[in-house]
Amino acid sequence: MLFFLQLANEIFKIEIYFCQYVLSESKHYIEDKIRVNVSNKRNLKIPKCKR
């Protein structure tokens, strides 16, 4: 019984680690996309709307 509890605990730790990894990776991916979009806009020199 104790062995199964320990095993479940290890799997749970791995799942938490994996979720954190995926979240951080997707955050970096989104940040990169934003960065690329911003740099593309700078290169295009989009005229700003006059108020």
C-alpha positions as CSV (number, residue, x, y, z in Angstrom):
1,M,0.0,0.0,0.0
2,L,2.8,2.4,1.0
3,F,4.6,1.7,-2.3
4,F,1.6,2.7,-4.3
5,L,1.2,5.9,-2.3
6,Q,4.8,6.8,-3.0
7,L,4.5,5.9,-6.7
8,A,1.3,8.1,-6.9
9,N,3.2,10.9,-5.2
10,E,6.1,10.7,-7.7
11,I,3.7,10.7,-10.6
12,F,1.9,13.7,-9.1
13,K,5.2,15.6,-8.7
14,I,6.1,14.8,-12.4
15,E,2.7,16.1,-13.5
16,I,3.1,19.3,-11.6
17,Y,6.6,19.8,-13.0
18,F,5.3,19.1,-16.5
19,C,2.4,21.5,-16.2
20,Q,4.8,24.2,-15.0
21,Y,7.2,23.5,-17.8
22,V,4.4,23.7,-20.4
23,L,3.1,26.9,-19.0
24,S,6.5,28.5,-18.9
25,E,7.2,27.3,-22.5
26,S,3.9,28.7,-23.8
27,K,4.6,32.0,-22.0
28,H,8.0,32.2,-23.7
29,Y,6.4,31.3,-27.1
30,I,3.7,34.0,-26.7
31,E,6.3,36.6,-25.6
32,D,8.4,35.7,-28.7
33,K,5.4,36.1,-30.9
34,I,4.7,39.5,-29.5
35,R,8.3,40.5,-29.8
36,V,8.3,39.4,-33.5
37,N,5.1,41.3,-34.2
38,V,6.5,44.4,-32.6
39,S,9.8,44.2,-34.5
40,N,7.9,43.6,-37.7
41,K,5.7,46.7,-37.1
42,R,8.8,48.8,-36.4
43,N,10.3,47.6,-39.7
44,L,7.2,48.4,-41.6
45,K,7.0,51.9,-40.1
46,I,3.3,52.0,-40.1
47,P,2.1,55.6,-40.2
48,K,0.5,56.7,-36.9
49,C,-3.1,57.9,-37.1
50,K,-3.4,61.6,-36.6
51,R,-5.7,62.6,-33.8
